């Protein structure tokens, strides 16, 4: 069997390693450059590779193709593979049949990284032999090749879910759904929603789907569609016999046949309404995995949050600087602004993914005193908020953005980097953007 891997990054090289171990004839092809450390791994494992091109003769003779999530369906080589009827799958689909481990799959437009890391923290703290993978950390396929774990917590993007055929997680979570990556879905929101719900399409009556019962897109999907999985909702406003909710400043999780779990929200390490939802989802998993209540409570109170997600950087002259570079869409920035309790100087902008900034209007009126546009094209942001805030400034680098923010603040204010956009106009990725912000703040 010939396995062609398109993309020589973490997921591609991990798939190549697993494929080689399982007896496939493996070839890795990357249209861009392959990083030196990955080249070394491929060479040491005797895996053939190319970079800077896709040689059609070497790609179109595949039995199966693993496509890295960053490669769009519209790319010419993918179209040719589909025309030839060659199966194009994701790393998750390729790797899953080679492990007997339980997988917990987590998707959503926002909150999935925090929920994934918190779920992993809860299970690991309880002594389970559990790994983390998917969209974060080490490649799932690579870890399956090493065969060391009994369970995996996987962050799954819509792109990874697009490439599954038979994969099913034993426990699935949909944190929420809001418009994102619509450029990859013909600008149709319904296509993106359908992509997220692929996480449950192969689940059976023995599996579980944990979901946000407050989310409009999720509620609409359930009106017209069904899943065989057992449903476990969570909510900030509703209560359930079987589900998770907030009541009288307590988080309660009731799962049939399990001991009821309660915890005061004030004793949790994570703050903000969106993080209460992440905690309810992760705790529901912990209960399903038979973790003791005392262990869950301890883990929820000592969890360190995710880097670049509402990360408190420093307080300088009584001004708090917060790095929320991971907020690459409007919905994520909505959560960030909603959790601000002091006058805020907001650093926003980047590569717009079809954003509707009007969704933020009420929060901007209430909380934002000045806006700093950090991007190549800021026209849309200026058009929406130009008459709403007293001060609006355009900059084209992070150092200037942070210096300008310091200039615009008074004691007791907050400076929030929450771009609501992708980062590729001025930065390598959201991590680079967040790290530059932290460095600039530390240099003040």
C-alpha positions, 0 to 999 in steps of 0.5 A, spaced: 500 500 500 502 506 497 501 512 502 502 519 500 503 524 505 501 532 503 505 537 508 511 535 511 509 539 518 508 535 525 501 531 523 504 529 516 511 527 519 507 523 524 503 520 519 509 518 515 512 515 521 506 511 523 505 509 516 512 506 515 511 502 521 505 499 519 508 497 512 506 502 507 510 505 502 511 512 504 512 518 500 512 525 503 510 531 499 510 539 501 509 544 496 513 549 501 519 548 505 520 542 510 523 544 517 530 542 518 528 538 524 522 534 520 527 533 514 532 529 519 526 525 522 524 523 515 531 521 513 533 517 519 527 513 518 528 512 510 522 516 508 522 519 501 520 526 501 520 532 496 519 540 498 517 546 493 513 542 489 508 536 488 510 531 483 504 529 480 507 522 478 509 521 485 503 523 488 497 520 483 499 513 484 497 513 491 492 508 494 491 513 500 493 520 501 493 524 508 492 531 507 495 536 512 489 540 515 492 547 512 491 544 505 485 547 502 480 542 498 480 547 492 488 546 491 489 543 484 493 537 487 487 535 491 482 536 485 486 531 481 486 526 487 479 526 487 478 526 480 482 519 480 478 517 486 483 516 491 481 517 498 484 523 501 483 523 509 486 526 515 491 524 520 486 522 525 482 518 520 489 514 518 491 513 525 485 511 529 484 504 526 491 503 529 490 504 536 485 501 541 486 507 546 479 511 548 479 518 544 476 524 547 475 529 541 474 536 542 471 541 537 468 548 536 470 555 534 472 557 540 475 554 547 477 548 544 484 549 546 482 551 553 477 545 554 482 540 551 488 542 555 483 542 562 480 535 560 487 532 559 489 536 566 483 533 569 485 526 567 492 526 568 492 529 575 487 522 576 493 518 574 490 516 567 495 514 562 493 519 557 496 523 552 494 530 548 494 531 541 490 533 534 491 540 533 496 541 539 502 538 541 505 532 538 502 529 532 496 523 534 499 519 529 506 519 531 504 518 538 500 512 536 506 509 532 509 509 539 503 506 542 504 508 550 497 511 551 490 508 554 487 514 552 488 521 548 484 528 548 484 530 541 483 538 539 480 537 532 479 543 527 473 543 522 479 541 517 481 535 520 474 533 521 473 534 514 478 528 512 474 523 517 470 517 514 470 512 519 473 515 525 469 516 532 471 519 538 468 515 545 466 522 548 465 528 543 465 535 545 462 541 541 464 547 545 460 552 541 459 554 533 460 561 530 462 563 523 470 562 522 474 559 516 468 561 512 473 562 506 474 554 506 467 553 506 464 557 500 462 562 505 456 558 507 455 558 515 451 551 514 457 548 511 462 550 516 456 547 522 456 541 518 463 540 518 463 541 526 458 536 527 462 530 523 465 529 530 459 525 532 457 522 525 459 515 527 458 515 534 453 509 537 449 509 543 455 507 547 458 514 546 457 521 548 456 528 545 457 534 550 455 540 547 453 547 549 446 548 550 446 555 550 449 555 543 444 557 537 447 554 531 448 547 535 440 548 537 438 549 530 442 543 528 439 539 533 432 541 530 433 538 523 438 532 525 440 526 530 446 523 533 446 516 536 450 518 541 448 520 549 447 527 549 450 531 555 448 538 555 452 544 559 449 551 560 450 558 564 442 559 564 438 552 564 439 546 569 438 539 567 437 532 570 443 529 566 448 535 564 452 541 567 450 547 569 451 553 574 446 555 579 447 560 585 455 561 584 456 553 583 457 549 578 453 542 578 455 536 573 449 531 574 451 524 569 446 518 570 449 513 574 455 518 577 455 521 583 453 528 583 459 534 582 458 541 585 464 546 586 463 553 587 465 557 581 469 562 585 474 557 587 476 555 580 483 557 577 479 559 570 475 566 570 470 568 565 463 565 563 466 562 557 471 558 561 465 556 566 463 553 559 470 550 558 470 547 565 463 544 565 465 540 558 471 538 561 468 536 568 463 532 564 468 528 561 472 527 567 465 524 570 464 519 564 471 517 565 470 515 573 474 521 576 473 522 583 470 528 585 476 531 590 481 530 584 476 534 579 476 539 584 483 540 586 485 540 578 480 545 577 483 550 582 490 549 580 489 549 572 494 554 569 490 557 563 492 557 556 498 561 553 495 567 548 488 566 551 486 571 556 493 571 559 495 576 564 502 578 562 504 584 567 501 590 571 505 596 569 503 603 573 496 599 575 495 598 568 493 590 566 496 588 560 492 582 557 495 577 551 489 574 547 492 573 541 489 566 540 482 570 539 482 570 531 475 571 530 469 575 532 466 570 537 473 569 541 474 577 542 467 577 544 468 573 550 475 577 551 471 584 551 465 581 555 470 579 561 473 586 561 471 590 568 475 596 567 476 601 561 480 598 556 485 600 550 483 594 545 489 592 540 485 589 534 486 587 527 490 582 522 487 578 516 480 579 516 476 572 515 469 575 513 468 578 520 462 582 522 464 587 527 457 589 529 456 583 533 462 587 538 458 594 538 455 594 545 461 591 548 465 596 545 461 602 547 460 599 554 468 598 555 473 600 550 476 607 551 481 607 545 482 602 539 489 601 536 488 598 529 494 593 528 494 590 521 495 592 513 488 593 512 484 596 517 478 600 513 473 595 516 474 596 523 475 604 522 468 604 518 465 600 524 468 603 530 470 610 528 465 614 531 464 610 537 470 611 541 474 617 542 481 615 540 483 610 534 490 609 532 493 605 526 500 602 527 504 597 523 508 593 528 507 590 535 512 595 539 508 601 536 502 598 538 504 597 545 507 604 546 501 607 543 497 603 548 501 605 554 500 612 552 493 612 552 492 609 558 490 611 566 491 607 572 486 602 573 485 601 565 486 594 561 490 593 555 487 588 551 490 584 545 484 581 542 485 581 534 479 578 532 483 576 526 488 571 523 495 574 524 499 572 517 499 579 515 504 582 520 506 575 524 508 568 522 502 566 526 498 567 533 503 565 537 509 569 534 504 575 535 502 574 542 510 573 544 511 579 540 506 583 545 509 580 551 516 582 549 514 589 547 510 589 554 516 587 558 520 592 554 516 598 557 
